[in-house]
Amino acid sequence: MSRSPVKPEQHGSLTGYTNGCRCTPCNAEHTRAVAARRRRKAMGIRTPNDRMPYGPTHRTVLRLREIGYTDPQIGRLAGLPDSRISYLRRPTGKYVLRETAERIEHALQLVERIPPRDLLAARYVDATGAQRRIRALMRQGWSLHELGRRLGHTGGYLSPLLYGGRRITPRLHATVTAVYDELWDQVGPSTSTAKRAASRGWPPPLWWDDDLIDDPTFDAVAAWAKDQRDARREPSMRRAEFAAEVADRTVRGHSTRQIAQDLGCSERHVVRTRTALRAGGELAAS
């Protein structure tokens, strides 16, 4: 069975086929269009109906750009490659294929039917996950300047992200996530950045769970403070002995809750210790 990422009304059209749908109607429409194009090319036919004035399509693309859509986003809506959208932004053309003009016009109609609130949600994502990843990397000693260089921005561009509750583009979120995945287990060169992040109570990467770091409802400040209190109230045994106890009980098949209850600490403290042991190769991954 074909997997279709397009809307039901797009089935049986070139837009559906270009967007990846391979259902029978979309395949048939693609075959028909290719055959018709080859016939016209073989016969040297170029009728006036195949072309339209360039200006209206050019202005429609500029309108979509003003709304906030990028070339790739417009291309996905219209079922056209990014390079075609980039070309249509230039004011130098004279004609455009009727099919292209109709696709661009259809893309604008789709956008205009989206409520403003939903339109904003489609273009931006919550910045909580990116903010926490940047803070965690700073706790590892990675300065804003170095992170900005790796992300293709300046440190000043990232600075408001550390404190504000703003929304960011999906592209920036994906870039921050990729850099975080690369650097989370590496110590950065700036000890002053690490000390400053620690003084502000920003948790390190090792503390974060993948299923919580993007959750804006998770109270990270309270959870981190509780774990710090648990660490200070850790049993009289040294940290190495505590880690050994966690490793031993894990090997014996004890659950996280059982270990936490036996050692008098939080479950997150056990999970963090176990993660550190696995990262250091002292405990086999389950």
Summary of the structure (lengths in Angstrom):
residues: 286
radius of gyration: 27.2
end to end distance: 34.9
largest distance: 89.9
contacts: 765
relative contact order: 0.07
helix: 64%
strand: 3%
